[in-house]
Amino acid sequence: MKQESSLRAAQLRAQTDLQKQVMGMQGDVGKLDVKRGEAHVKQQDADTRRAELMLQRDALLNQIVDQEIDRRMVENKDNVSKTGTMARDKYNKVPYEIG
């Protein structure tokens, strides 16, 4: 009877140890899952930030292009000469025409 109780106690200890190890491994797996999730969120944040920066870059480039177009339009308006207009056979549309 004493041997049976010792055997039973040893089995219970072994099962308890095994369950502790299984729980420890599950905890480790859970921690890894959490870390993987955090890494995924960080990657998504980085992708979002990159996309925002690309949109800002495109907006700035468009603004620069618009400013350049406006500047050229002003230059062309100021640099229209009567001679150039006449040379292009546009006599009825001479800018700054007198009379």
TIMI-2910 file (N, C-alpha, C, CB; in pm, 1 decimal, decimal comma, always signed):
<rs>
+----------+----------+----------+----------+----------+----------+----------+----------+----------+----------+----------+----------+------+
!      n_x !      n_y !      n_z !     ca_x !     ca_y !     ca_z !      c_x !      c_y !      c_z !     cb_x !     cb_y !     cb_z ! resn !
+----------+----------+----------+----------+----------+----------+----------+----------+----------+----------+----------+----------+------+
!    +81,4 !   -118,0 !     +0,0 !     +0,0 !     +0,0 !     +0,0 !    +86,8 !   +125,7 !     +0,0 !    -93,2 !     -0,9 !   +119,3 !  Met !
!   +195,4 !   +117,8 !    +78,8 !   +286,5 !   +230,9 !    +83,8 !   +351,0 !   +253,1 !    -52,4 !   +393,8 !   +208,9 !   +191,0 !  Lys !
!   +383,3 !   +145,6 !   -120,7 !   +443,4 !   +157,4 !   -254,4 !   +343,2 !   +216,4 !   -353,1 !   +492,5 !    +19,4 !   -304,5 !  Gln !
!   +218,9 !   +174,4 !   -340,6 !   +115,5 !   +226,3 !   -429,6 !    +96,6 !   +376,4 !   -408,3 !    -17,3 !   +152,0 !   -406,9 !  Glu !
!    +96,3 !   +417,6 !   -283,9 !    +79,6 !   +560,4 !   -255,7 !   +203,1 !   +638,1 !   -302,6 !    +55,3 !   +583,9 !   -103,9 !  Ser !
!   +320,6 !   +580,7 !   -287,0 !   +442,9 !   +645,8 !   -336,5 !   +440,4 !   +655,6 !   -488,0 !   +568,3 !   +568,7 !   -290,7 !  Ser !
!   +395,1 !   +547,2 !   -552,0 !   +384,2 !   +546,0 !   -697,5 !   +282,0 !   +649,9 !   -744,7 !   +344,9 !   +405,4 !   -747,3 !  Leu !
!   +169,9 !   +654,9 !   -675,2 !    +64,8 !   +750,6 !   -710,4 !   +114,3 !   +894,6 !   -690,7 !    -62,2 !   +725,2 !   -625,3 !  Arg !
!   +186,3 !   +918,2 !   -582,1 !   +242,0 !  +1051,1 !   -554,1 !   +342,9 !  +1088,5 !   -662,7 !   +309,1 !  +1054,7 !   -413,6 !  Ala !
!   +425,6 !   +993,7 !   -704,5 !   +523,9 !  +1019,6 !   -810,6 !   +453,6 !  +1051,3 !   -942,3 !   +618,0 !   +898,3 !   -828,5 !  Ala !
!   +345,7 !   +978,1 !   -971,2 !   +269,7 !  +1005,3 !  -1094,2 !   +208,3 !  +1144,9 !  -1090,1 !   +159,0 !   +899,3 !  -1114,2 !  Gln !
!   +153,7 !  +1180,8 !   -975,9 !    +93,4 !  +1314,0 !   -961,0 !   +199,2 !  +1423,5 !   -977,2 !    +24,1 !  +1326,9 !   -823,2 !  Leu !
!   +316,5 !  +1402,1 !   -917,6 !   +425,4 !  +1500,6 !   -932,6 !   +467,7 !  +1512,2 !  -1079,0 !   +547,3 !  +1461,1 !   -845,0 !  Arg !
!   +479,5 !  +1399,7 !  -1144,8 !   +519,8 !  +1399,3 !  -1286,1 !   +415,1 !  +1471,2 !  -1372,4 !   +539,9 !  +1253,8 !  -1336,3 !  Ala !
!   +287,9 !  +1445,5 !  -1344,6 !   +182,3 !  +1512,5 !  -1420,1 !   +182,9 !  +1662,6 !  -1393,4 !    +45,5 !  +1453,3 !  -1384,8 !  Gln !
!   +204,1 !  +1696,8 !  -1266,7 !   +209,6 !  +1838,6 !  -1230,4 !   +327,4 !  +1906,7 !  -1299,9 !   +221,0 !  +1855,2 !  -1077,1 !  Thr !
!   +443,5 !  +1843,2 !  -1297,3 !   +561,0 !  +1898,9 !  -1365,5 !   +536,6 !  +1913,1 !  -1514,8 !   +683,9 !  +1811,0 !  -1341,1 !  Asp !
!   +475,8 !  +1812,3 !  -1573,2 !   +444,9 !  +1815,2 !  -1716,1 !   +348,2 !  +1929,1 !  -1748,3 !   +385,3 !  +1680,7 !  -1760,9 !  Leu !
!   +246,6 !  +1946,1 !  -1665,8 !   +150,6 !  +2053,2 !  -1688,7 !   +217,4 !  +2190,3 !  -1673,4 !    +32,3 !  +2040,3 !  -1591,6 !  Gln !
!   +307,7 !  +2202,5 !  -1576,7 !   +381,2 !  +2327,3 !  -1558,6 !   +464,7 !  +2358,6 !  -1683,7 !   +472,1 !  +2318,9 !  -1433,5 !  Lys !
!   +530,7 !  +2257,0 !  -1736,4 !   +611,7 !  +2277,1 !  -1856,7 !   +524,3 !  +2315,9 !  -1976,1 !   +691,6 !  +2149,9 !  -1889,1 !  Gln !
!   +410,3 !  +2249,1 !  -1989,5 !   +318,8 !  +2281,4 !  -2099,4 !   +268,6 !  +2424,1 !  -2085,2 !   +200,0 !  +2182,9 !  -2102,9 !  Val !
!   +231,2 !  +2462,8 !  -1964,4 !   +183,5 !  +2599,3 !  -1941,2 !   +294,3 !  +2701,7 !  -1968,3 !   +132,0 !  +2614,2 !  -1796,8 !  Met !
!   +416,2 !  +2667,1 !  -1929,3 !   +529,5 !  +2756,4 !  -1956,5 !   +552,6 !  +2773,3 !  -2105,2 !   +656,0 !  +2703,6 !  -1890,7 !  Gly !
!   +542,4 !  +2663,8 !  -2180,5 !   +559,6 !  +2672,9 !  -2325,6 !   +446,0 !  +2751,9 !  -2388,2 !   +567,3 !  +2533,0 !  -2388,1 !  Met !
!   +323,5 !  +2733,2 !  -2338,7 !   +210,7 !  +2809,8 !  -2391,1 !   +230,2 !  +2958,6 !  -2362,2 !    +77,7 !  +2759,8 !  -2329,9 !  Gln !
!   +282,3 !  +2987,6 !  -2244,8 !   +310,8 !  +3127,3 !  -2210,9 !   +414,8 !  +3186,5 !  -2304,2 !   +358,4 !  +3138,7 !  -2066,3 !  Gly !
!   +519,3 !  +3107,9 !  -2335,2 !   +623,0 !  +3154,1 !  -2426,8 !   +566,0 !  +3177,1 !  -2566,7 !   +738,0 !  +3053,1 !  -2432,5 !  Asp !
!   +479,8 !  +3084,3 !  -2609,2 !   +416,3 !  +3098,9 !  -2740,4 !   +328,9 !  +3223,5 !  -2741,1 !   +332,3 !  +2973,2 !  -2775,8 !  Val !
!   +257,6 !  +3246,2 !  -2631,6 !   +174,2 !  +3366,9 !  -2621,7 !   +257,4 !  +3493,7 !  -2629,4 !    +94,5 !  +3365,8 !  -2491,7 !  Gly !
!   +371,8 !  +3493,0 !  -2562,4 !   +460,6 !  +3610,0 !  -2567,4 !   +511,5 !  +3632,3 !  -2708,5 !   +579,1 !  +3592,8 !  -2470,8 !  Lys !
!   +545,3 !  +3524,1 !  -2776,6 !   +591,4 !  +3537,4 !  -2915,2 !   +481,2 !  +3591,1 !  -3005,4 !   +640,7 !  +3402,7 !  -2968,0 !  Leu !
!   +358,7 !  +3545,7 !  -2982,0 !   +246,1 !  +3597,0 !  -3060,5 !   +226,0 !  +3746,3 !  -3037,5 !   +117,9 !  +3521,0 !  -3025,5 !  Asp !
!   +239,9 !  +3788,3 !  -2912,9 !   +226,5 !  +3930,5 !  -2880,6 !   +336,0 !  +4010,5 !  -2950,7 !   +232,9 !  +3952,7 !  -2727,3 !  Val !
!   +459,0 !  +3960,3 !  -2944,7 !   +570,1 !  +4030,5 !  -3010,1 !   +549,8 !  +4036,4 !  -3161,2 !   +703,7 !  +3961,7 !  -2977,7 !  Lys !
!   +499,1 !  +3927,4 !  -3219,1 !   +472,9 !  +3924,7 !  -3362,6 !   +364,7 !  +4027,5 !  -3398,3 !   +430,0 !  +3782,4 !  -3407,5 !  Arg !
!   +262,1 !  +4035,4 !  -3315,3 !   +155,4 !  +4133,6 !  -3337,4 !   +207,9 !  +4275,9 !  -3327,8 !    +42,6 !  +4113,3 !  -3236,6 !  Gly !
!   +291,8 !  +4301,1 !  -3229,0 !   +351,2 !  +4434,2 !  -3213,9 !   +437,4 !  +4470,0 !  -3334,7 !   +435,1 !  +4441,0 !  -3085,5 !  Glu !
!   +514,5 !  +4374,4 !  -3382,4 !   +598,8 !  +4399,2 !  -3499,7 !   +511,9 !  +4429,6 !  -3621,6 !   +690,4 !  +4277,6 !  -3527,9 !  Ala !
!   +401,6 !  +4358,7 !  -3634,6 !   +310,3 !  +4382,3 !  -3747,4 !   +250,7 !  +4523,5 !  -3740,4 !   +196,9 !  +4276,3 !  -3748,4 !  His !
!   +211,6 !  +4566,4 !  -3621,6 !   +155,8 !  +4700,5 !  -3603,8 !   +261,5 !  +4806,4 !  -3636,0 !   +103,1 !  +4719,0 !  -3459,3 !  Val !
!   +384,5 !  +4784,1 !  -3589,9 !   +492,2 !  +4879,2 !  -3618,7 !   +517,6 !  +4888,9 !  -3768,5 !   +621,1 !  +4838,2 !  -3546,1 !  Lys !
!   +512,9 !  +4775,6 !  -3837,9 !   +532,8 !  +4776,3 !  -3982,9 !   +421,1 !  +4852,9 !  -4052,4 !   +540,0 !  +4632,9 !  -4037,0 !  Gln !
!   +298,2 !  +4833,7 !  -4006,4 !   +186,2 !  +4907,0 !  -4065,0 !   +199,4 !  +5056,1 !  -4039,8 !    +53,7 !  +4856,0 !  -4008,9 !  Gln !
!   +244,8 !  +5095,1 !  -3920,4 !   +266,8 !  +5236,1 !  -3890,0 !   +374,2 !  +5295,0 !  -3981,1 !   +306,5 !  +5253,7 !  -3742,9 !  Asp !
!   +480,2 !  +5219,7 !  -4002,6 !   +587,5 !  +5267,1 !  -4090,6 !   +536,2 !  +5281,0 !  -4234,6 !   +708,8 !  +5170,1 !  -4085,5 !  Ala !
!   +456,2 !  +5186,1 !  -4280,0 !   +401,0 !  +5194,3 !  -4414,8 !   +308,2 !  +5314,5 !  -4429,2 !   +326,1 !  +5065,6 !  -4449,4 !  Asp !
!   +227,6 !  +5339,1 !  -4327,0 !   +136,8 !  +5453,8 !  -4329,2 !   +215,6 !  +5583,8 !  -4332,9 !    +43,3 !  +5451,6 !  -4207,0 !  Thr !
!   +317,5 !  +5594,4 !  -4251,6 !   +400,7 !  +5715,9 !  -4247,2 !   +470,3 !  +5737,1 !  -4382,2 !   +506,5 !  +5706,1 !  -4132,6 !  Arg !
!   +519,4 !  +5628,8 !  -4441,5 !   +584,6 !  +5638,4 !  -4571,9 !   +485,9 !  +5689,1 !  -4676,9 !   +642,3 !  +5501,5 !  -4614,0 !  Arg !
!   +364,0 !  +5638,3 !  -4673,7 !   +261,7 !  +5681,7 !  -4769,2 !   +227,0 !  +5828,8 !  -4747,8 !   +135,0 !  +5594,8 !  -4756,1 !  Ala !
!   +218,2 !  +5872,0 !  -4622,5 !   +191,3 !  +6012,5 !  -4593,8 !   +303,0 !  +6101,3 !  -4648,2 !   +175,0 !  +6034,1 !  -4442,6 !  Glu !
!   +426,9 !  +6060,0 !  -4628,4 !   +540,2 !  +6138,6 !  -4678,0 !   +540,9 !  +6145,9 !  -4830,7 !   +672,1 !  +6078,7 !  -4628,1 !  Leu !
!   +503,3 !  +6036,9 !  -4895,6 !   +497,6 !  +6037,4 !  -5041,6 !   +388,2 !  +6131,7 !  -5090,3 !   +473,4 !  +5895,2 !  -5095,5 !  Met !
!   +275,2 !  +6136,4 !  -5021,8 !   +168,6 !  +6229,2 !  -5058,3 !   +213,3 !  +6373,6 !  -5038,2 !    +42,3 !  +6200,8 !  -4976,1 !  Leu !
!   +284,4 !  +6399,8 !  -4929,4 !   +336,0 !  +6534,6 !  -4906,1 !   +435,6 !  +6573,8 !  -5014,2 !   +401,7 !  +6543,9 !  -4768,0 !  Gln !
!   +521,3 !  +6479,2 !  -5053,1 !   +618,0 !  +6506,3 !  -5158,9 !   +547,2 !  +6539,5 !  -5289,6 !   +711,4 !  +6386,4 !  -5178,3 !  Arg !
!   +446,1 !  +6461,3 !  -5324,5 !   +372,0 !  +6486,0 !  -5448,0 !   +302,6 !  +6621,7 !  -5444,2 !   +269,1 !  +6375,0 !  -5471,6 !  Asp !
!   +246,6 !  +6657,2 !  -5328,8 !   +180,3 !  +6786,7 !  -5316,0 !   +280,3 !  +6900,4 !  -5334,1 !   +110,6 !  +6798,3 !  -5179,5 !  Ala !
!   +397,6 !  +6886,4 !  -5275,3 !   +499,8 !  +6990,5 !  -5290,7 !   +547,9 !  +7000,5 !  -5435,1 !   +618,3 !  +6962,5 !  -5198,2 !  Leu !
!   +566,6 !  +6887,1 !  -5501,0 !   +608,3 !  +6889,5 !  -5641,0 !   +503,1 !  +6957,3 !  -5728,7 !   +634,8 !  +6747,0 !  -5691,1 !  Leu !
!   +377,1 !  +6926,5 !  -5702,9 !   +270,2 !  +6991,0 !  -5779,0 !   +266,7 !  +7140,8 !  -5753,0 !   +135,2 !  +6928,9 !  -5744,3 !  Asn !
!   +290,8 !  +7179,2 !  -5630,4 !   +293,9 !  +7321,2 !  -5596,8 !   +408,9 !  +7390,7 !  -5670,5 !   +308,0 !  +7340,4 !  -5444,0 !  Gln !
!   +524,1 !  +7327,2 !  -5674,0 !   +639,2 !  +7385,3 !  -5745,1 !   +609,2 !  +7398,2 !  -5893,3 !   +765,6 !  +7299,5 !  -5724,2 !  Ile !
!   +549,6 !  +7295,2 !  -5952,4 !   +515,6 !  +7299,0 !  -6094,4 !   +415,9 !  +7410,0 !  -6121,8 !   +459,0 !  +7164,0 !  -6140,6 !  Val !
!   +314,4 !  +7423,6 !  -6036,0 !   +215,1 !  +7530,3 !  -6054,0 !   +280,2 !  +7668,0 !  -6045,7 !   +103,9 !  +7518,4 !  -5948,6 !  Asp !
!   +371,6 !  +7685,8 !  -5951,4 !   +440,5 !  +7813,8 !  -5938,7 !   +525,2 !  +7842,4 !  -6062,2 !   +528,2 !  +7815,1 !  -5813,0 !  Gln !
!   +590,6 !  +7740,2 !  -6114,2 !   +673,1 !  +7757,5 !  -6234,3 !   +586,2 !  +7794,7 !  -6354,1 !   +753,0 !  +7628,8 !  -6264,5 !  Glu !
!   +471,1 !  +7730,8 !  -6366,7 !   +380,0 !  +7762,3 !  -6477,2 !   +331,1 !  +7906,4 !  -6463,9 !   +259,4 !  +7663,8 !  -6479,7 !  Ile !
!   +293,9 !  +7945,8 !  -6343,3 !   +248,9 !  +8083,8 !  -6320,9 !   +359,7 !  +8183,0 !  -6353,2 !   +202,3 !  +8102,7 !  -6175,4 !  Asp !
!   +481,6 !  +8152,0 !  -6313,0 !   +594,0 !  +8241,8 !  -6339,2 !   +617,5 !  +8256,1 !  -6489,0 !   +721,4 !  +8190,7 !  -6270,0 !  Arg !
!   +612,3 !  +8145,5 !  -6561,2 !   +634,0 !  +8150,6 !  -6706,5 !   +522,2 !  +8225,6 !  -6777,4 !   +645,4 !  +8009,3 !  -6763,5 !  Arg !
!   +400,2 !  +8210,5 !  -6728,3 !   +288,8 !  +8282,7 !  -6789,4 !   +307,0 !  +8432,9 !  -6773,0 !   +155,2 !  +8238,4 !  -6727,9 !  Met !
!   +352,9 !  +8474,7 !  -6654,8 !   +377,3 !  +8617,0 !  -6629,9 !   +491,3 !  +8666,1 !  -6717,9 !   +409,7 !  +8642,2 !  -6480,6 !  Val !
!   +598,5 !  +8587,1 !  -6729,3 !   +711,1 !  +8625,6 !  -6814,3 !   +667,8 !  +8638,6 !  -6959,9 !   +824,8 !  +8523,3 !  -6802,0 !  Glu !
!   +591,5 !  +8543,1 !  -7007,9 !   +547,7 !  +8547,4 !  -7147,1 !   +455,6 !  +8665,2 !  -7172,0 !   +477,6 !  +8417,8 !  -7185,0 !  Asn !
!   +371,8 !  +8698,1 !  -7076,7 !   +281,1 !  +8811,8 !  -7091,9 !   +361,2 !  +8941,4 !  -7099,8 !   +180,0 !  +8817,6 !  -6974,7 !  Lys !
!   +464,8 !  +8953,5 !  -7019,1 !   +546,6 !  +9074,9 !  -7016,7 !   +641,4 !  +9083,1 !  -7135,2 !   +625,7 !  +9081,7 !  -6887,9 !  Asp !
!   +678,3 !  +8971,7 !  -7195,4 !   +778,4 !  +8970,6 !  -7301,5 !   +718,7 !  +8967,0 !  -7442,3 !   +868,8 !  +8853,0 !  -7283,1 !  Asn !
!   +590,8 !  +8988,2 !  -7455,2 !   +530,0 !  +8988,3 !  -7588,6 !   +567,9 !  +9118,7 !  -7656,9 !   +373,7 !  +8971,4 !  -7581,1 !  Val !
!   +627,0 !  +9105,8 !  -7771,5 !   +668,2 !  +9226,9 !  -7844,1 !   +582,0 !  +9243,7 !  -7969,0 !   +819,2 !  +9220,1 !  -7882,7 !  Ser !
!   +573,5 !  +9366,8 !  -8015,3 !   +496,1 !  +9395,6 !  -8135,8 !   +560,7 !  +9329,1 !  -8256,6 !   +484,1 !  +9547,8 !  -8158,2 !  Lys !
!   +690,3 !  +9330,4 !  -8260,0 !   +760,6 !  +9273,4 !  -8373,4 !   +734,9 !  +9124,1 !  -8383,9 !   +909,5 !  +9300,6 !  -8362,5 !  Thr !
!   +739,3 !  +9054,9 !  -8272,2 !   +714,2 !  +8911,7 !  -8273,9 !   +573,7 !  +8880,8 !  -8320,6 !   +737,4 !  +8852,4 !  -8137,0 !  Gly !
!   +478,9 !  +8962,0 !  -8280,7 !   +340,5 !  +8940,0 !  -8322,3 !   +326,2 !  +8962,3 !  -8471,4 !   +245,0 !  +9032,3 !  -8245,3 !  Thr !
!   +388,4 !  +9067,5 !  -8522,8 !   +379,9 !  +9096,5 !  -8666,7 !   +450,7 !  +8989,1 !  -8747,1 !   +440,5 !  +9234,4 !  -8698,2 !  Met !
!   +558,3 !  +8935,8 !  -8693,8 !   +632,1 !  +8832,8 !  -8764,6 !   +549,6 !  +8705,0 !  -8775,2 !   +765,0 !  +8804,8 !  -8694,5 !  Ala !
!   +457,7 !  +8688,0 !  -8684,6 !   +372,2 !  +8569,7 !  -8690,0 !   +243,3 !  +8596,8 !  -8767,1 !   +339,4 !  +8522,1 !  -8549,0 !  Arg !
!   +235,7 !  +8706,4 !  -8837,6 !   +118,8 !  +8745,6 !  -8917,5 !     -7,7 !  +8757,0 !  -8833,5 !    +96,4 !  +8645,5 !  -9029,3 !  Asp !
!     +3,6 !  +8818,7 !  -8719,8 !   -113,2 !  +8843,0 !  -8637,0 !   -129,5 !  +8993,7 !  -8621,4 !   -100,3 !  +8772,6 !  -8498,0 !  Lys !
!   -149,4 !  +9061,1 !  -8732,4 !   -154,9 !  +9206,6 !  -8731,7 !   -274,4 !  +9259,0 !  -8654,4 !   -158,8 !  +9259,0 !  -8872,7 !  Tyr !
!   -387,1 !  +9186,3 !  -8660,3 !   -504,4 !  +9236,8 !  -8591,0 !   -500,5 !  +9210,5 !  -8440,9 !   -627,8 !  +9175,4 !  -8649,5 !  Asn !
!   -400,2 !  +9140,7 !  -8392,2 !   -390,5 !  +9110,1 !  -8250,2 !   -259,9 !  +9163,7 !  -8190,2 !   -400,5 !  +8958,9 !  -8228,3 !  Lys !
!   -220,3 !  +9278,8 !  -8237,3 !    -94,9 !  +9338,0 !  -8190,2 !   -116,6 !  +9389,3 !  -8049,0 !    -46,5 !  +9452,9 !  -8284,8 !  Val !
!    -41,3 !  +9338,3 !  -7953,1 !    -55,5 !  +9390,2 !  -7816,1 !     +3,5 !  +9530,3 !  -7805,6 !    +13,2 !  +9296,0 !  -7714,6 !  Pro !
!    -49,7 !  +9608,8 !  -7720,2 !     -3,4 !  +9745,4 !  -7697,4 !    -13,1 !  +9831,9 !  -7823,4 !   +140,0 !  +9743,5 !  -7647,5 !  Tyr !
!   -105,7 !  +9799,2 !  -7909,2 !   -117,1 !  +9874,7 !  -8034,8 !   -170,7 ! +10014,0 !  -8005,9 !   -209,4 !  +9801,1 !  -8136,2 !  Glu !
!   -117,9 ! +10110,1 !  -8074,8 !   -156,4 ! +10248,6 !  -8057,5 !   -247,0 ! +10286,7 !  -8174,5 !    -30,9 ! +10342,1 !  -8048,9 !  Ile !
!   -358,1 ! +10350,9 !  -8144,5 !   -448,6 ! +10401,5 !  -8248,3 !   -544,6 ! +10305,4 !  -8289,6 !   -377,7 ! +10445,9 !  -8364,0 !  Gly !
+----------+----------+----------+----------+----------+----------+----------+----------+----------+----------+----------+----------+------+
</rs>
